[in-house]
Amino acid sequence: MRPNVERRLGRGLNIRDNYPAGMQRKPLPVELDSRGILDPRLLAQRITLTRYPVGEQLAGLLDRYWAVEWDLPPGATHTQPVLTHPCGNLSVGHGEPDGAGAPGPIEARLHGVYRGLSRRTLAGRGWTVAAMTTPGGLGALTTRPASTYTDKSVPLGLLATLDEAALVADLQERPDQPGRVEAFARAIESAVRAVDPDRLRTAREVAEVTKLAETDRPLRRAGDLARAAAVSVRTLQRLFADYVGVSPTWVLRRYRLIDVAEQVRGGQRVSWADVAAGLGYADQAHLTRDFRAATGRTPSEYAAAQR
């Protein structure tokens, strides 16, 4: 698989092109790239979201670090819906609010790919730092197939080489967000150094294939993606179960739904028939059905809400 994938990436899809030396590309701020974040303007009014780049050691395994901070008035809550990427997340931060409206205690969690609409409720004053894996990177960080964690959130201590209690204590002592992100990154890097190099290599190759699923519009079915990777559909399905946690078909569809929401994040008026055709849907009705199933709203309803 690897030589063919590398040739394709060499034609302009290499996710590490033009990065600063020793560093993944700096993630864009949410006002320029809100993919997956539904109702992004509402989030910006209540929460500070900052994205941080990933060091070279974790390139191809992690997509970014991200951190949120919030300070809501007494009695106020914010529930944020997210149309999740086909990625896992490793996080340390305040949990869901208690019955009195205070943020929950600091906890460390491993979140698998969530196939529904993810919602998180925030209250009081709190913070979270996290690492979003690449689609494929999650399988390199766990000793079990990534599909084991699909639609689940489990203690981060299940990463065999990570001391969860020590990590939580370290981050709680940090006085600011950059310090927490730096300490979190060091812990993840230390855990990855203990992973079998062959598993890391395969995870990066799978992540390169998922990049094709995200960016190459003519690839519309699992068979198309398998041919691009020069493997059988069955092999591709097995690799995705082990390293991504969901099927190739689900990944292809989810990226297109994320694109739908992003095209109208500011309430733009678009031709939904043209959008459907551009994303490879047979017709507008199929796009509407998939988007409503994933978000609870039709594309037109979602766009109107952003206005």
MIBA-618230 format. One record per residue (C-alpha): x, y, z; residue in one letter; residue number from 1. Coordinates in steps of 0.25 Angstrom, whole numbers, padded with zeros to 4 digits. Layout:
+-------+-------+-------+------+-----+
|     x |     y |     z | type | seq |
+-------+-------+-------+------+-----+
|     X |     Y |     Z |    A | NUM |
...
+-------+-------+-------+------+-----+
//
This chain:
+-------+-------+-------+------+-----+
|     x |     y |     z | type | seq |
+-------+-------+-------+------+-----+
|  0000 |  0000 |  0000 |    M |   1 |
|  0010 |  0010 |  0004 |    R |   2 |
|  0018 |  0013 | -0009 |    P |   3 |
|  0005 |  0016 | -0017 |    N |   4 |
| -0001 |  0025 | -0006 |    V |   5 |
|  0012 |  0033 | -0006 |    E |   6 |
|  0012 |  0035 | -0021 |    R |   7 |
| -0002 |  0040 | -0019 |    R |   8 |
|  0002 |  0049 | -0008 |    L |   9 |
|  0013 |  0054 | -0016 |    G |  10 |
|  0003 |  0060 | -0026 |    R |  11 |
| -0001 |  0071 | -0016 |    G |  12 |
| -0008 |  0064 | -0005 |    L |  13 |
|  0003 |  0062 |  0004 |    N |  14 |
| -0002 |  0067 |  0018 |    I |  15 |
|  0012 |  0071 |  0022 |    R |  16 |
|  0015 |  0080 |  0010 |    D |  17 |
|  0020 |  0094 |  0014 |    N |  18 |
|  0020 |  0092 |  0029 |    Y |  19 |
|  0031 |  0099 |  0037 |    P |  20 |
|  0043 |  0091 |  0040 |    A |  21 |
|  0040 |  0081 |  0051 |    G |  22 |
|  0026 |  0085 |  0052 |    M |  23 |
|  0012 |  0082 |  0047 |    Q |  24 |
|  0005 |  0093 |  0039 |    R |  25 |
| -0001 |  0103 |  0049 |    K |  26 |
| -0016 |  0100 |  0050 |    P |  27 |
| -0025 |  0111 |  0045 |    L |  28 |
| -0033 |  0119 |  0055 |    P |  29 |
| -0048 |  0115 |  0056 |    V |  30 |
| -0053 |  0127 |  0049 |    E |  31 |
| -0045 |  0122 |  0037 |    L |  32 |
| -0048 |  0107 |  0038 |    D |  33 |
| -0059 |  0103 |  0047 |    S |  34 |
| -0061 |  0089 |  0040 |    R |  35 |
| -0069 |  0080 |  0049 |    G |  36 |
| -0073 |  0091 |  0059 |    I |  37 |
| -0088 |  0094 |  0057 |    L |  38 |
| -0093 |  0108 |  0060 |    D |  39 |
| -0078 |  0113 |  0061 |    P |  40 |
| -0082 |  0128 |  0063 |    R |  41 |
| -0090 |  0124 |  0076 |    L |  42 |
| -0078 |  0116 |  0081 |    L |  43 |
| -0069 |  0129 |  0078 |    A |  44 |
| -0078 |  0137 |  0087 |    Q |  45 |
| -0076 |  0128 |  0099 |    R |  46 |
| -0064 |  0120 |  0098 |    I |  47 |
| -0049 |  0122 |  0095 |    T |  48 |
| -0044 |  0111 |  0085 |    L |  49 |
| -0029 |  0111 |  0082 |    T |  50 |
| -0022 |  0101 |  0073 |    R |  51 |
| -0008 |  0097 |  0074 |    Y |  52 |
|  0002 |  0091 |  0064 |    P |  53 |
|  0008 |  0077 |  0066 |    V |  54 |
|  0022 |  0074 |  0066 |    G |  55 |
|  0029 |  0066 |  0056 |    E |  56 |
|  0030 |  0053 |  0064 |    Q |  57 |
|  0015 |  0052 |  0064 |    L |  58 |
|  0013 |  0056 |  0050 |    A |  59 |
|  0003 |  0047 |  0043 |    G |  60 |
| -0002 |  0042 |  0057 |    L |  61 |
| -0008 |  0055 |  0063 |    L |  62 |
| -0015 |  0066 |  0055 |    D |  63 |
| -0014 |  0077 |  0065 |    R |  64 |
| -0015 |  0080 |  0080 |    Y |  65 |
| -0027 |  0089 |  0084 |    W |  66 |
| -0031 |  0096 |  0096 |    A |  67 |
| -0043 |  0102 |  0101 |    V |  68 |
| -0046 |  0112 |  0113 |    E |  69 |
| -0059 |  0117 |  0117 |    W |  70 |
| -0065 |  0126 |  0128 |    D |  71 |
| -0080 |  0126 |  0128 |    L |  72 |
| -0089 |  0134 |  0137 |    P |  73 |
| -0095 |  0127 |  0149 |    P |  74 |
| -0107 |  0118 |  0145 |    G |  75 |
| -0103 |  0119 |  0130 |    A |  76 |
| -0099 |  0107 |  0122 |    T |  77 |
| -0094 |  0105 |  0107 |    H |  78 |
| -0097 |  0092 |  0100 |    T |  79 |
| -0088 |  0091 |  0088 |    Q |  80 |
| -0092 |  0081 |  0076 |    P |  81 |
| -0080 |  0075 |  0068 |    V |  82 |
| -0081 |  0067 |  0055 |    L |  83 |
| -0069 |  0060 |  0059 |    T |  84 |
| -0057 |  0057 |  0049 |    H |  85 |
| -0054 |  0042 |  0048 |    P |  86 |
| -0043 |  0044 |  0058 |    C |  87 |
| -0041 |  0041 |  0073 |    G |  88 |
| -0038 |  0051 |  0084 |    N |  89 |
| -0029 |  0050 |  0096 |    L |  90 |
| -0033 |  0060 |  0106 |    S |  91 |
| -0031 |  0066 |  0121 |    V |  92 |
| -0040 |  0076 |  0126 |    G |  93 |
| -0053 |  0079 |  0134 |    H |  94 |
| -0064 |  0069 |  0132 |    G |  95 |
| -0079 |  0071 |  0130 |    E |  96 |
| -0086 |  0081 |  0140 |    P |  97 |
| -0092 |  0076 |  0153 |    D |  98 |
| -0106 |  0078 |  0158 |    G |  99 |
| -0102 |  0092 |  0164 |    A | 100 |
| -0097 |  0097 |  0150 |    G | 101 |
| -0082 |  0096 |  0154 |    A | 102 |
| -0072 |  0090 |  0145 |    P | 103 |
| -0069 |  0075 |  0147 |    G | 104 |
| -0056 |  0071 |  0153 |    P | 105 |
| -0043 |  0070 |  0145 |    I | 106 |
| -0043 |  0056 |  0137 |    E | 107 |
| -0034 |  0050 |  0126 |    A | 108 |
| -0042 |  0043 |  0115 |    R | 109 |
| -0040 |  0035 |  0102 |    L | 110 |
| -0051 |  0038 |  0092 |    H | 111 |
| -0053 |  0029 |  0080 |    G | 112 |
| -0059 |  0033 |  0067 |    V | 113 |
| -0074 |  0037 |  0070 |    Y | 114 |
| -0083 |  0034 |  0059 |    R | 115 |
| -0095 |  0042 |  0064 |    G | 116 |
| -0096 |  0057 |  0067 |    L | 117 |
| -0087 |  0060 |  0079 |    S | 118 |
| -0091 |  0070 |  0090 |    R | 119 |
| -0084 |  0075 |  0101 |    R | 120 |
| -0090 |  0084 |  0112 |    T | 121 |
| -0081 |  0094 |  0119 |    L | 122 |
| -0084 |  0103 |  0132 |    A | 123 |
| -0077 |  0112 |  0141 |    G | 124 |
| -0062 |  0114 |  0139 |    R | 125 |
| -0053 |  0103 |  0133 |    G | 126 |
| -0043 |  0098 |  0123 |    W | 127 |
| -0039 |  0086 |  0115 |    T | 128 |
| -0027 |  0082 |  0107 |    V | 129 |
| -0027 |  0071 |  0096 |    A | 130 |
| -0021 |  0065 |  0085 |    A | 131 |
| -0029 |  0061 |  0072 |    M | 132 |
| -0023 |  0049 |  0065 |    T | 133 |
| -0022 |  0047 |  0050 |    T | 134 |
| -0032 |  0037 |  0045 |    P | 135 |
| -0023 |  0025 |  0047 |    G | 136 |
| -0014 |  0031 |  0058 |    G | 137 |
| -0024 |  0026 |  0069 |    L | 138 |
| -0020 |  0012 |  0065 |    G | 139 |
| -0005 |  0014 |  0068 |    A | 140 |
| -0008 |  0020 |  0082 |    L | 141 |
| -0016 |  0008 |  0087 |    T | 142 |
| -0013 | -0007 |  0089 |    T | 143 |
| -0027 | -0011 |  0084 |    R | 144 |
| -0034 | -0008 |  0070 |    P | 145 |
| -0039 |  0006 |  0069 |    A | 146 |
| -0053 |  0001 |  0067 |    S | 147 |
| -0053 | -0004 |  0081 |    T | 148 |
| -0054 |  0011 |  0085 |    Y | 149 |
| -0064 |  0016 |  0074 |    T | 150 |
| -0076 |  0023 |  0081 |    D | 151 |
| -0069 |  0022 |  0094 |    K | 152 |
| -0061 |  0030 |  0104 |    S | 153 |
| -0052 |  0023 |  0114 |    V | 154 |
| -0041 |  0027 |  0124 |    P | 155 |
| -0029 |  0032 |  0117 |    L | 156 |
| -0020 |  0023 |  0126 |    G | 157 |
| -0024 |  0011 |  0117 |    L | 158 |
| -0012 |  0016 |  0109 |    L | 159 |
| -0002 |  0006 |  0114 |    A | 160 |
|  0010 |  0016 |  0115 |    T | 161 |
|  0003 |  0028 |  0121 |    L | 162 |
|  0001 |  0031 |  0135 |    D | 163 |
| -0012 |  0037 |  0136 |    E | 164 |
| -0012 |  0042 |  0151 |    A | 165 |
|  0002 |  0048 |  0149 |    A | 166 |
| -0003 |  0055 |  0136 |    L | 167 |
| -0015 |  0061 |  0143 |    V | 168 |
| -0007 |  0066 |  0154 |    A | 169 |
|  0003 |  0072 |  0145 |    D | 170 |
| -0007 |  0080 |  0137 |    L | 171 |
| -0014 |  0085 |  0149 |    Q | 172 |
| -0002 |  0092 |  0154 |    E | 173 |
|  0001 |  0099 |  0141 |    R | 174 |
| -0004 |  0114 |  0142 |    P | 175 |
| -0008 |  0116 |  0128 |    D | 176 |
| -0013 |  0109 |  0115 |    Q | 177 |
|  0001 |  0109 |  0107 |    P | 178 |
|  0007 |  0102 |  0119 |    G | 179 |
| -0004 |  0092 |  0120 |    R | 180 |
| -0003 |  0089 |  0105 |    V | 181 |
|  0013 |  0088 |  0106 |    E | 182 |
|  0012 |  0078 |  0117 |    A | 183 |
|  0001 |  0070 |  0111 |    F | 184 |
|  0009 |  0069 |  0098 |    A | 185 |
|  0021 |  0064 |  0105 |    R | 186 |
|  0013 |  0053 |  0112 |    A | 187 |
|  0007 |  0048 |  0098 |    I | 188 |
|  0021 |  0049 |  0092 |    E | 189 |
|  0026 |  0040 |  0103 |    S | 190 |
|  0015 |  0030 |  0101 |    A | 191 |
|  0017 |  0029 |  0086 |    V | 192 |
|  0032 |  0026 |  0088 |    R | 193 |
|  0028 |  0013 |  0094 |    A | 194 |
|  0019 |  0008 |  0082 |    V | 195 |
|  0024 | -0002 |  0072 |    D | 196 |
|  0030 |  0006 |  0060 |    P | 197 |
|  0023 | -0004 |  0050 |    D | 198 |
|  0010 |  0000 |  0056 |    R | 199 |
|  0013 |  0015 |  0055 |    L | 200 |
|  0017 |  0013 |  0041 |    R | 201 |
|  0004 |  0006 |  0037 |    T | 202 |
| -0004 |  0017 |  0045 |    A | 203 |
|  0002 |  0028 |  0037 |    R | 204 |
| -0001 |  0021 |  0024 |    E | 205 |
| -0015 |  0019 |  0028 |    V | 206 |
| -0016 |  0034 |  0031 |    A | 207 |
| -0010 |  0037 |  0017 |    E | 208 |
| -0022 |  0029 |  0011 |    V | 209 |
| -0032 |  0036 |  0019 |    T | 210 |
| -0026 |  0049 |  0014 |    K | 211 |
| -0030 |  0044 |  0000 |    L | 212 |
| -0044 |  0042 |  0005 |    A | 213 |
| -0045 |  0056 |  0011 |    E | 214 |
| -0039 |  0063 | -0001 |    T | 215 |
| -0041 |  0055 | -0014 |    D | 216 |
| -0055 |  0057 | -0018 |    R | 217 |
| -0055 |  0047 | -0029 |    P | 218 |
| -0054 |  0036 | -0019 |    L | 219 |
| -0068 |  0033 | -0015 |    R | 220 |
| -0068 |  0019 | -0011 |    R | 221 |
| -0060 |  0009 | -0003 |    A | 222 |
| -0055 |  0002 | -0015 |    G | 223 |
| -0050 |  0016 | -0021 |    D | 224 |
| -0042 |  0018 | -0008 |    L | 225 |
| -0037 |  0004 | -0009 |    A | 226 |
| -0032 |  0005 | -0023 |    R | 227 |
| -0025 |  0018 | -0020 |    A | 228 |
| -0018 |  0011 | -0008 |    A | 229 |
| -0015 | -0001 | -0017 |    A | 230 |
| -0021 | -0011 | -0007 |    V | 231 |
| -0034 | -0019 | -0007 |    S | 232 |
| -0047 | -0014 | -0001 |    V | 233 |
| -0046 | -0025 |  0010 |    R | 234 |
| -0032 | -0020 |  0014 |    T | 235 |
| -0036 | -0006 |  0014 |    L | 236 |
| -0048 | -0009 |  0023 |    Q | 237 |
| -0039 | -0017 |  0033 |    R | 238 |
| -0029 | -0006 |  0033 |    L | 239 |
| -0040 |  0005 |  0036 |    F | 240 |
| -0046 | -0004 |  0047 |    A | 241 |
| -0032 | -0005 |  0054 |    D | 242 |
| -0027 |  0009 |  0052 |    Y | 243 |
| -0039 |  0018 |  0049 |    V | 244 |
| -0050 |  0011 |  0056 |    G | 245 |
| -0061 |  0013 |  0045 |    V | 246 |
| -0062 |  0008 |  0031 |    S | 247 |
| -0057 |  0015 |  0019 |    P | 248 |
| -0071 |  0018 |  0014 |    T | 249 |
| -0074 |  0025 |  0027 |    W | 250 |
| -0061 |  0033 |  0026 |    V | 251 |
| -0065 |  0037 |  0012 |    L | 252 |
| -0079 |  0041 |  0015 |    R | 253 |
| -0075 |  0049 |  0028 |    R | 254 |
| -0065 |  0058 |  0021 |    Y | 255 |
| -0075 |  0062 |  0011 |    R | 256 |
| -0085 |  0065 |  0022 |    L | 257 |
| -0075 |  0073 |  0029 |    I | 258 |
| -0072 |  0081 |  0016 |    D | 259 |
| -0087 |  0084 |  0015 |    V | 260 |
| -0088 |  0091 |  0029 |    A | 261 |
| -0075 |  0098 |  0026 |    E | 262 |
| -0080 |  0104 |  0013 |    Q | 263 |
| -0091 |  0111 |  0020 |    V | 264 |
| -0084 |  0114 |  0034 |    R | 265 |
| -0087 |  0129 |  0031 |    G | 266 |
| -0101 |  0127 |  0026 |    G | 267 |
| -0097 |  0128 |  0012 |    Q | 268 |
| -0108 |  0125 |  0001 |    R | 269 |
| -0104 |  0113 | -0008 |    V | 270 |
| -0110 |  0104 | -0018 |    S | 271 |
| -0112 |  0091 | -0011 |    W | 272 |
| -0114 |  0084 | -0024 |    A | 273 |
| -0100 |  0089 | -0028 |    D | 274 |
| -0094 |  0085 | -0014 |    V | 275 |
| -0100 |  0071 | -0015 |    A | 276 |
| -0094 |  0069 | -0029 |    A | 277 |
| -0080 |  0075 | -0025 |    G | 278 |
| -0080 |  0065 | -0013 |    L | 279 |
| -0083 |  0053 | -0021 |    G | 280 |
| -0098 |  0051 | -0017 |    Y | 281 |
| -0107 |  0045 | -0027 |    A | 282 |
| -0117 |  0057 | -0024 |    D | 283 |
| -0121 |  0068 | -0014 |    Q | 284 |
| -0130 |  0058 | -0007 |    A | 285 |
| -0119 |  0049 | -0003 |    H | 286 |
| -0111 |  0060 |  0002 |    L | 287 |
| -0123 |  0066 |  0010 |    T | 288 |
| -0126 |  0052 |  0016 |    R | 289 |
| -0112 |  0049 |  0021 |    D | 290 |
| -0110 |  0063 |  0027 |    F | 291 |
| -0123 |  0063 |  0034 |    R | 292 |
| -0120 |  0049 |  0039 |    A | 293 |
| -0106 |  0054 |  0045 |    A | 294 |
| -0110 |  0067 |  0050 |    T | 295 |
| -0125 |  0067 |  0052 |    G | 296 |
| -0127 |  0079 |  0042 |    R | 297 |
| -0127 |  0080 |  0027 |    T | 298 |
| -0116 |  0087 |  0020 |    P | 299 |
| -0126 |  0099 |  0018 |    S | 300 |
| -0130 |  0099 |  0032 |    E | 301 |
| -0116 |  0099 |  0037 |    Y | 302 |
| -0112 |  0110 |  0027 |    A | 303 |
| -0124 |  0119 |  0032 |    A | 304 |
| -0120 |  0117 |  0046 |    A | 305 |
| -0106 |  0123 |  0043 |    Q | 306 |
| -0112 |  0135 |  0038 |    R | 307 |
+-------+-------+-------+------+-----+
//
